[in-house]
């Protein structure tokens, strides 16, 4: 058992810095590289890709990331854990295996975790009495069943731990919790049991801190943001953990950004919910017990974390088709920029009414004149420029398509001093809506396969 285990975060979402994984394995000593690719909307995107091509459905950026870190996996013994499998972990594993063979990288053992995908089981689950009610509205899933695109349970750390115990040095999951990607290797290395509540909670907090990549090491940080150095070379975070659950958050030397109590604190409150009960499949962590202290330059020590037993439910992320939308923009210049944008809004709404177009919602924003802060922005009537952002959503694609033809005419037959129209007509997009639900843990059956 290692005295200190180092887990580096190398991706915070699908689309994050492509070079970050390589920099993490080359910049200094680490034991594990954690790559988080999934958000709720990502699952639906991947499912639609899989519908078009059964060999897809995973985060393809992961394949390039793996190719860049193969020397570290093979030569240095760095292990990689990623939820890049999306809705097709076996396909992601096949792609990684092909890259390893192309690069003659021997010794790559891939653990494939499946079982989170419930899409093919939805009808039988509903028939067995699992209502999968919307956690926000209470509506049963049956009301939108015919429009469901994807349904994935958030699984915990246990199958990842199993894959590591079976010798995998690359573990690919589908919709695991983001935090499990960090907690699992710590649980594996330190032998934490399924009832080591405080240690498990510490692993969850560690995962929460680094799951969003550089957001905890200076990126997107509000506190003293002007003085954060060299964001162009921002260092991604690393957790240095010990068996008792205490850990340090840091980053590689000679990288930009900053790891400090304020940067870590800002990340801790991100998507936190009830600070007393951060619920995961493995443990409920009490964020009010967290103690942060400086531990040297770009080092923050985290300790004191308390945990308690989890619930008997798993959260299910369901995505479904919910109509269509289109958004168009025009920019109006001073003088009287806001007044011009407001008149354009009135004209456009009147034209849509005369055409008899009906939508579920019409939304107008005046960007540059309080769109973000509303009344808190104060008087914005003399803004130097205002962007009119006009959007519609509805079930009738033809109506939304017709709306897109009404933005451009305002350039010549609307208010003066207009620009920002060179992008052409707005694009009609299908709306993918989110349906959060709960399900009994007992009906979600994960499996692990290790392939070479």
Backbone torsions as a table, in degrees:
resi	resn	phi	psi	omega
1	UNK	NA	132.5	179.7
2	UNK	-78.1	145.2	178.4
3	UNK	-71.4	-39.6	177.3
4	UNK	-127.9	132.7	176.0
5	UNK	-114.5	129.3	-177.0
6	UNK	-107.6	119.4	176.9
7	UNK	-114.7	122.3	-178.6
8	UNK	-104.8	135.4	173.9
9	UNK	-89.0	127.3	-176.0
10	UNK	-121.1	-8.4	175.6
11	UNK	-150.4	139.2	178.1
12	UNK	-107.2	-14.0	178.7
13	UNK	-172.1	166.1	177.2
14	UNK	-72.1	112.8	-174.5
15	UNK	117.7	-0.1	178.5
16	UNK	-71.1	175.3	-176.8
17	UNK	-50.0	117.2	-176.3
18	UNK	-66.3	-24.2	-175.1
19	UNK	-90.8	-9.5	-174.2
20	UNK	-61.8	-42.6	179.7
21	UNK	-58.3	-44.3	179.8
22	UNK	-63.2	-43.0	-179.6
23	UNK	-62.6	-34.8	-179.9
24	UNK	-67.8	-39.0	-178.2
25	UNK	-81.9	-22.9	-179.4
26	UNK	-94.3	-15.9	-172.1
27	UNK	-82.7	-12.1	-178.4
28	UNK	165.7	-174.5	-174.8
29	UNK	-74.3	126.5	168.9
30	UNK	-140.9	158.7	177.4
31	UNK	-104.1	-36.0	-178.2
32	UNK	-133.2	145.6	173.0
33	UNK	-115.8	118.4	-178.9
34	UNK	-102.5	127.2	-178.8
35	UNK	-123.9	115.2	-178.1
36	UNK	-106.2	118.3	-175.8
37	UNK	-113.7	-15.7	-163.4
38	UNK	-102.9	136.8	165.6
39	UNK	-125.1	171.7	-176.3
40	UNK	-58.5	-45.7	-177.8
41	UNK	-69.9	-25.6	-178.9
42	UNK	-61.2	-37.7	-177.8
43	UNK	-61.4	-40.0	179.9
44	UNK	-69.1	-37.7	177.4
45	UNK	-61.7	-44.8	-179.3
46	UNK	-66.4	-36.3	178.5
47	UNK	-64.9	-40.1	177.8
48	UNK	-65.5	-36.5	176.3
49	UNK	-65.0	-40.1	-179.9
50	UNK	-67.1	-34.4	176.9
51	UNK	-61.6	-37.6	179.8
52	UNK	-77.5	-32.7	-177.5
53	UNK	-147.8	109.4	-176.8
54	UNK	-60.1	-14.6	178.8
55	UNK	-85.1	-3.7	-179.9
56	UNK	-105.1	-165.2	-178.9
57	UNK	106.8	10.9	176.7
58	UNK	-128.3	167.7	-179.1
59	UNK	-77.7	103.9	-172.6
60	UNK	-70.0	-19.9	173.7
61	UNK	-58.0	-27.8	-177.3
62	UNK	-61.9	-33.1	-177.3
63	UNK	-65.1	-45.4	176.6
64	UNK	-64.3	-38.4	177.8
65	UNK	-62.0	-42.4	179.3
66	UNK	-64.3	-40.3	179.4
67	UNK	-61.0	-37.2	-178.1
68	UNK	-72.9	-21.7	-177.2
69	UNK	-109.6	3.3	-178.9
70	UNK	-54.7	-42.3	178.3
71	UNK	-58.3	-38.4	179.9
72	UNK	-69.1	-37.0	179.0
73	UNK	-65.4	-44.7	-174.5
74	UNK	-80.0	-42.0	-171.8
75	UNK	-94.2	-36.4	-176.3
76	UNK	-100.0	-12.3	179.9
77	UNK	80.7	16.7	176.1
78	UNK	-69.0	134.4	177.9
79	UNK	-105.3	144.5	-175.3
80	UNK	-115.0	132.7	176.0
81	UNK	-127.6	125.7	-175.3
82	UNK	-146.2	146.9	172.2
83	UNK	-97.0	27.5	-177.1
84	UNK	-68.3	-9.7	-179.9
85	UNK	-63.3	-21.5	177.5
86	UNK	53.5	-120.6	178.9
87	UNK	-102.2	10.4	-178.2
88	UNK	-150.3	63.4	-179.4
89	UNK	-57.1	-38.3	178.4
90	UNK	-60.7	-36.6	178.5
91	UNK	-67.7	-39.1	176.6
92	UNK	-62.3	-41.3	178.7
93	UNK	-63.5	-40.5	178.6
94	UNK	-62.5	-40.6	179.4
95	UNK	-65.8	-40.4	178.3
96	UNK	-67.3	-41.1	178.0
97	UNK	-59.7	-41.3	179.5
98	UNK	-64.1	-40.1	178.5
99	UNK	-66.0	-40.2	178.8
100	UNK	-63.4	-41.6	178.8
101	UNK	-66.1	-40.5	179.3
102	UNK	-61.4	-35.5	-178.6
103	UNK	-94.6	8.2	179.4
104	UNK	54.5	38.5	179.9
105	UNK	-90.1	105.1	-177.7
106	UNK	-90.6	150.5	176.2
107	UNK	90.4	11.5	176.8
108	UNK	-85.2	116.4	178.9
109	UNK	-114.5	118.5	-171.3
110	UNK	-105.1	119.8	173.4
111	UNK	-91.4	124.5	-177.0
112	UNK	-112.1	117.7	-179.0
113	UNK	-104.1	122.6	178.3
114	UNK	-128.1	174.0	177.7
115	UNK	115.6	-12.4	179.0
116	UNK	-77.3	-23.0	-175.4
117	UNK	-78.2	113.1	-177.5
118	UNK	-103.9	3.8	-173.2
119	UNK	-57.3	-45.7	-178.6
120	UNK	-72.6	-10.7	-178.6
121	UNK	-106.4	0.5	-171.7
122	UNK	-56.8	-47.9	-175.5
123	UNK	-63.2	-41.0	179.0
124	UNK	-69.5	-35.6	177.0
125	UNK	-64.8	-43.5	177.5
126	UNK	-62.9	-40.7	179.7
127	UNK	-64.9	-28.9	179.3
128	UNK	-84.7	4.6	174.8
129	UNK	97.7	6.7	175.5
130	UNK	-84.7	102.7	-170.6
131	UNK	-71.4	-29.4	-176.9
132	UNK	51.3	49.9	-178.9
133	UNK	-66.2	144.2	176.2
134	UNK	-62.4	125.3	-175.9
135	UNK	-66.4	-20.5	-179.7
136	UNK	-92.1	-39.0	-173.2
137	UNK	-108.8	-19.9	-177.1
138	UNK	82.6	-3.1	179.8
139	UNK	-68.0	141.7	176.8
140	UNK	-73.3	151.2	-178.6
141	UNK	-62.5	-24.7	-178.3
142	UNK	-57.3	-23.2	-178.1
143	UNK	-70.6	-20.1	179.5
144	UNK	-131.6	18.2	-173.9
145	UNK	-54.3	-39.3	-175.2
146	UNK	-71.7	-6.5	-179.0
147	UNK	-112.5	7.3	-176.4
148	UNK	-71.4	133.3	177.5
149	UNK	-99.6	-40.6	-177.7
150	UNK	-151.6	154.1	178.0
151	UNK	-150.4	114.2	-174.8
152	UNK	-136.4	129.7	175.7
153	UNK	-81.0	141.7	174.4
154	UNK	-79.7	108.6	-179.4
155	UNK	-93.7	161.4	-175.5
156	UNK	-98.0	-152.9	-170.1
157	UNK	-85.5	-19.9	-169.3
158	UNK	-55.9	-48.6	-180.0
159	UNK	-65.4	-29.2	176.0
160	UNK	-68.0	-43.1	176.8
161	UNK	-59.7	-41.9	178.6
162	UNK	-61.6	-43.0	179.3
163	UNK	-62.4	-42.2	178.3
164	UNK	-65.0	-40.7	179.6
165	UNK	-64.5	-25.3	179.4
166	UNK	-91.1	10.2	171.6
167	UNK	95.0	9.6	178.6
168	UNK	-69.8	136.5	171.6
169	UNK	-110.5	-0.9	167.7
170	UNK	-134.7	123.9	179.7
171	UNK	-119.2	125.8	-178.8
172	UNK	-117.8	123.6	178.3
173	UNK	-118.2	170.6	167.2
174	UNK	-91.1	-123.6	-172.9
175	UNK	-83.7	66.6	167.7
176	UNK	-76.4	163.9	171.6
177	UNK	-66.4	150.0	178.4
178	UNK	-59.4	-40.2	-174.8
179	UNK	-70.1	-27.7	-178.6
180	UNK	-64.0	-26.1	-178.1
181	UNK	-64.7	-27.7	176.8
182	UNK	-94.9	-41.0	-177.4
183	UNK	-65.6	-36.2	-175.6
184	UNK	-59.2	-48.5	179.2
185	UNK	-64.9	-32.4	176.6
186	UNK	-67.9	-42.4	177.4
187	UNK	-61.9	-41.0	178.9
188	UNK	-65.8	-47.5	-175.4
189	UNK	-69.2	-38.6	-173.6
190	UNK	-96.4	-5.3	178.7
191	UNK	70.3	26.3	177.2
192	UNK	-60.9	134.5	179.4
193	UNK	-83.4	172.8	-179.8
194	UNK	-68.8	-9.4	178.4
195	UNK	-118.2	15.7	175.1
196	UNK	-81.2	71.7	-165.3
197	UNK	-59.7	-44.8	-177.1
198	UNK	-67.5	-41.3	179.3
199	UNK	-68.0	-42.6	177.8
200	UNK	-60.9	-41.1	178.4
201	UNK	-63.6	-36.8	177.0
202	UNK	-63.8	-40.9	176.5
203	UNK	-61.9	-37.7	177.9
204	UNK	-65.8	-43.7	179.3
205	UNK	-64.2	-41.4	176.5
206	UNK	-58.8	-44.2	178.8
207	UNK	-64.0	-39.3	179.9
208	UNK	-64.8	-36.4	-177.6
209	UNK	-67.7	-39.2	-173.8
210	UNK	-103.4	2.0	-175.1
211	UNK	-67.9	-22.0	-178.3
212	UNK	-102.9	27.2	176.4
213	UNK	60.4	-132.8	-172.1
214	UNK	-73.2	4.3	177.8
215	UNK	-65.1	-20.2	177.0
216	UNK	-100.9	-2.1	-178.2
217	UNK	-120.5	30.5	172.8
218	UNK	118.4	-21.8	177.8
219	UNK	-74.0	143.7	177.0
220	UNK	52.6	35.0	-177.5
221	UNK	-103.2	127.1	-178.2
222	UNK	-82.2	-35.1	-174.0
223	UNK	-66.6	119.7	174.9
224	UNK	50.6	43.0	-170.0
225	UNK	-65.8	-26.8	-178.6
226	UNK	-65.2	-26.8	-174.8
227	UNK	-96.1	-0.1	179.5
228	UNK	-71.2	122.8	-171.1
229	UNK	-84.8	147.1	163.5
230	UNK	48.7	55.6	177.5
231	UNK	-64.8	-20.4	176.9
232	UNK	-64.6	-21.7	178.4
233	UNK	-123.4	39.1	-172.8
234	UNK	-60.0	135.3	177.3
235	UNK	-82.7	133.2	176.6
236	UNK	-81.6	156.8	-168.1
237	UNK	-79.9	156.6	176.1
238	UNK	-134.7	136.9	173.3
239	UNK	-104.1	127.3	172.9
240	UNK	-108.6	105.0	-169.9
241	UNK	-109.7	152.3	174.6
242	UNK	-121.7	167.0	-170.7
243	UNK	-60.4	-32.2	-176.5
244	UNK	-75.8	-3.8	178.6
245	UNK	99.9	-8.8	174.4
246	UNK	-74.2	142.2	178.4
247	UNK	-150.3	163.0	177.1
248	UNK	-117.1	136.4	172.7
249	UNK	-98.2	130.0	-178.4
250	UNK	-150.3	-167.1	175.4
251	UNK	-153.1	168.2	-179.5
252	UNK	-65.9	151.0	174.2
253	UNK	-65.9	156.3	177.1
254	UNK	63.6	30.7	172.4
255	UNK	-121.4	160.0	-179.0
256	UNK	-83.2	-173.3	-177.4
257	UNK	83.8	-163.6	-178.2
258	UNK	-158.1	137.0	168.7
259	UNK	-111.4	116.3	-177.6
260	UNK	-147.4	170.4	177.3
261	UNK	-56.9	-43.8	177.8
262	UNK	-64.2	-40.6	-178.6
263	UNK	-67.1	-38.6	178.4
264	UNK	-69.4	-39.1	179.5
265	UNK	-62.2	-43.1	179.8
266	UNK	-60.2	-39.5	178.6
267	UNK	-70.1	-36.8	-178.8
268	UNK	-59.7	-37.5	-177.4
269	UNK	-84.6	-2.0	177.9
270	UNK	-71.0	123.9	177.9
271	UNK	50.8	41.8	-173.8
272	UNK	-86.1	-40.4	-174.6
273	UNK	72.1	-136.9	179.6
274	UNK	-70.6	114.7	-176.5
275	UNK	-65.7	-20.8	177.6
276	UNK	-80.4	-20.8	-172.2
277	UNK	-140.4	82.5	173.2
278	UNK	-89.8	101.8	-168.4
279	UNK	-88.1	128.5	173.5
280	UNK	-132.3	168.7	178.6
281	UNK	-62.8	-25.6	-174.3
282	UNK	-94.2	-33.4	-170.7
283	UNK	-165.9	156.9	170.4
284	UNK	-104.0	119.1	-177.9
285	UNK	-96.2	139.7	177.7
286	UNK	-99.0	102.9	-177.2
287	UNK	-70.2	-18.8	178.3
288	UNK	-72.7	-11.9	-179.9
289	UNK	-90.0	-7.6	-174.2
290	UNK	-68.5	132.1	175.6
291	UNK	-114.8	126.0	178.7
292	UNK	-114.1	139.8	178.6
293	UNK	-150.8	141.4	174.5
294	UNK	-60.5	144.5	-178.1
295	UNK	-135.5	33.1	-175.4
296	UNK	111.7	-179.0	-177.7
297	UNK	-65.1	127.4	179.8
298	UNK	55.1	39.2	177.8
299	UNK	-140.0	129.7	177.1
300	UNK	-127.8	124.3	178.8
301	UNK	-89.3	135.0	-178.0
302	UNK	-120.8	127.4	-175.0
303	UNK	-151.8	176.1	172.6
304	UNK	77.7	11.5	-170.4
305	UNK	-76.0	135.8	179.8
306	UNK	-113.9	145.7	177.8
307	UNK	-137.1	166.1	177.4
308	UNK	-147.1	169.6	-174.0
309	UNK	-58.3	147.3	179.8
310	UNK	-79.2	177.4	176.3
311	UNK	-82.5	178.3	178.1
312	UNK	-95.8	15.9	-178.7
313	UNK	-117.6	157.9	167.6
314	UNK	-118.6	145.0	174.1
315	UNK	-79.1	142.4	177.6
316	UNK	-118.6	127.7	177.4
317	UNK	-96.9	113.9	-178.1
318	UNK	-117.1	133.2	176.5
319	UNK	-116.7	141.0	-178.6
320	UNK	-145.0	155.7	178.9
321	UNK	-71.6	133.6	-175.9
322	UNK	-138.6	43.2	175.5
323	UNK	96.2	-155.1	-173.6
324	UNK	-137.3	158.4	179.1
325	UNK	-145.2	160.4	171.6
326	UNK	-151.9	143.9	-178.3
327	UNK	-133.3	128.7	177.7
328	UNK	-122.0	155.6	-179.2
329	UNK	-136.4	148.0	170.6
330	UNK	-139.3	150.6	-179.6
331	UNK	-115.5	130.5	178.9
332	UNK	-113.7	138.1	-173.0
333	UNK	-103.4	157.2	174.2
334	UNK	-60.2	147.3	6.9
335	UNK	-85.3	159.8	176.7
336	UNK	59.2	39.9	-176.4
337	UNK	-60.9	-45.1	-178.7
338	UNK	-64.1	-42.2	-179.5
339	UNK	-63.1	-38.4	177.8
340	UNK	-65.5	-43.8	179.5
341	UNK	-64.3	-37.6	178.6
342	UNK	-66.3	-39.5	177.3
343	UNK	-65.5	-41.1	177.4
344	UNK	-59.6	-38.8	177.1
345	UNK	-61.9	-46.1	179.6
346	UNK	-62.5	-43.8	-179.5
347	UNK	-62.1	-45.3	-178.1
348	UNK	-64.4	-42.8	178.7
349	UNK	-63.2	-40.0	179.2
350	UNK	-64.8	-39.7	179.8
351	UNK	-66.1	-39.8	177.5
352	UNK	-64.0	-38.2	177.0
353	UNK	-64.1	-42.6	-179.3
354	UNK	-65.6	-29.6	176.7
355	UNK	-79.0	-8.6	180.0
356	UNK	74.3	23.1	-178.2
357	UNK	-84.5	128.7	-179.4
358	UNK	-117.1	137.8	-178.2
359	UNK	-132.9	156.5	175.5
360	UNK	-66.0	-34.1	179.9
361	UNK	-156.4	140.7	171.7
362	UNK	-121.8	127.6	-175.3
363	UNK	-126.3	130.2	175.6
364	UNK	-118.3	134.9	173.0
365	UNK	-128.0	142.7	176.6
366	UNK	-110.2	88.0	-174.6
367	UNK	-73.3	125.1	-175.5
368	UNK	104.8	-7.2	-179.9
369	UNK	-133.8	44.6	173.8
370	UNK	97.5	13.7	-178.5
371	UNK	-63.3	-33.2	-178.6
372	UNK	-82.2	-46.4	-172.0
373	UNK	-104.7	-4.1	178.4
374	UNK	60.0	-135.2	-177.0
375	UNK	-63.4	-24.1	179.9
376	UNK	-64.8	-20.1	-179.0
377	UNK	-72.6	-15.3	-178.5
378	UNK	77.4	-161.6	-177.0
379	UNK	-73.7	117.8	179.2
380	UNK	-115.5	19.7	-173.4
381	UNK	-66.6	-19.8	-179.2
382	UNK	-109.5	31.6	-179.9
383	UNK	-61.6	141.8	-178.4
384	UNK	-67.4	-28.8	177.0
385	UNK	-158.2	149.0	-178.9
386	UNK	-136.9	131.7	174.4
387	UNK	-96.2	122.2	172.4
388	UNK	-82.9	117.9	177.5
389	UNK	-113.4	113.4	-171.4
390	UNK	-122.5	121.9	-178.4
391	UNK	-131.8	151.1	175.5
392	UNK	-131.6	153.7	173.0
393	UNK	-142.4	145.3	-179.5
394	UNK	-173.3	175.0	-177.8
395	UNK	-85.4	-19.4	-176.5
396	UNK	-94.4	107.1	-178.1
397	UNK	-62.5	-36.6	-178.4
398	UNK	-62.2	-39.3	179.1
399	UNK	-66.5	-41.4	178.2
400	UNK	-65.0	-40.2	177.9
401	UNK	-62.5	-40.4	179.2
402	UNK	-64.5	-37.8	177.0
403	UNK	-56.6	-40.2	-174.9
404	UNK	-61.5	-18.9	-179.9
405	UNK	-86.2	-2.9	-175.5
406	UNK	-99.5	-6.0	179.9
407	UNK	-77.4	-51.4	-174.7
408	UNK	-57.8	-39.7	-179.2
409	UNK	-58.5	-24.2	-179.9
410	UNK	-64.6	-19.4	-179.3
411	UNK	-60.4	-38.2	-179.0
412	UNK	-109.2	-22.2	-177.8
413	UNK	-116.8	20.1	176.0
414	UNK	-117.5	-159.5	-179.7
415	UNK	-63.9	161.9	-176.2
416	UNK	-82.0	177.3	173.9
417	UNK	62.8	45.6	-176.1
418	UNK	-105.6	145.1	176.0
419	UNK	-151.4	-172.7	176.3
420	UNK	75.9	28.5	-175.5
421	UNK	-113.7	13.6	-173.0
422	UNK	-77.0	-9.2	-176.2
423	UNK	-78.1	-4.3	-179.7
424	UNK	83.7	-169.0	-177.9
425	UNK	-65.4	149.7	173.5
426	UNK	-61.5	154.1	179.8
427	UNK	-93.8	133.9	173.9
428	UNK	-78.9	127.8	-179.1
429	UNK	-125.0	142.9	173.8
430	UNK	-74.1	138.0	178.6
431	UNK	-88.7	127.0	173.2
432	UNK	-109.2	114.8	-176.1
433	UNK	-99.2	160.0	-174.4
434	UNK	-106.5	134.7	-179.7
435	UNK	-128.0	98.9	178.1
436	UNK	-84.0	138.0	-178.8
437	UNK	-146.5	171.5	175.8
438	UNK	-120.9	151.2	176.8
439	UNK	-144.8	153.7	178.8
440	UNK	-63.2	134.7	178.5
441	UNK	-57.6	-32.9	-172.6
442	UNK	-63.4	-20.7	-176.0
443	UNK	-95.8	-5.0	178.7
444	UNK	-98.3	114.9	-174.3
445	UNK	-115.2	108.8	178.6
446	UNK	-89.0	158.6	175.5
447	UNK	-140.6	155.5	-177.5
448	UNK	-129.0	130.7	174.0
449	UNK	-127.4	135.7	176.7
450	UNK	-111.4	121.6	-177.0
451	UNK	-119.9	151.9	179.6
452	UNK	-120.6	NA	NA
